[in-house]
Amino acid sequence: MQTITVSPKYQIVIPKLIRESLKIRPGQKIQIVEYNGRIELIPQRDIEELRGLVKGIDTRLEREPDRV
């Protein structure tokens, strides 16, 4: 676990090791969520980055007769 410091302007720096691990780049949007007394940062991904994420998933599902 790494420790960071909040600046007087309430800014933080994401450590290099984490930026590289999550492939965060300058200008990328990150969602921030408060959850059970902690802060979570969630990088937003471009739709192109998600291509192939669920490759091979079975998309067949049983439908009710009136929903076909």
N, C-alpha and C positions, 0 to 999 in steps of 0.2 A: 504494500500500500504506500502510495506517495502522498506527500502533504504539499498543498499549494497555499498561497497567500492571496487574500482579496485586497486589491488596490484601493486607494482612497476614492476612486471612481466606481467601485464595486465590480472591477474587471478581474478576470482570472486568466492564467495561461495554462493551456492543456499541455502536460508534459510531452516531450518529443516521442518517447517510447509508446505512449498511448495514441498519439496522433498517427504514428506510423502503423501501429497495430490495427487501428480502425480505419486507416486510409482516409483520414480527414484532411481536406485541402482548404486553402485560404478562400474565403467567400462562401463556403458551404454552410447551409442552414442546419441548425441543431435545435431540436425541441428540448425544452427544460420542463421537468415535472417535479413537483413536491410530492413525496410519497412516504408516509409514516415517519415524518420528521427528518427525511433526508432529501437530497437533491439528486435527480437522475438526468443526465444529458443523453439525448438520443439523436444520433446523426441521421438526417434525412438523406435518402438515396435517390438518385435519378432513376426513372423507370427503366432506362436501358441497362443499369447495373443489376436489376432484378431479373432480367431475361435469363431463362434457364434455371431459375432458383428451385422450381418444383418439377423439373424435368422427370418424366416417367410416372407422374402421379396418375392414379386411376380416376378419371373424371366421370366415369359412368356412375349413375346413381338411380335408385328406384324412384319413380315418380308415381304420384297418385293418378289414377286414370283421368280425372278431370283436369289435370295440370300438364298433360302432354302437349 
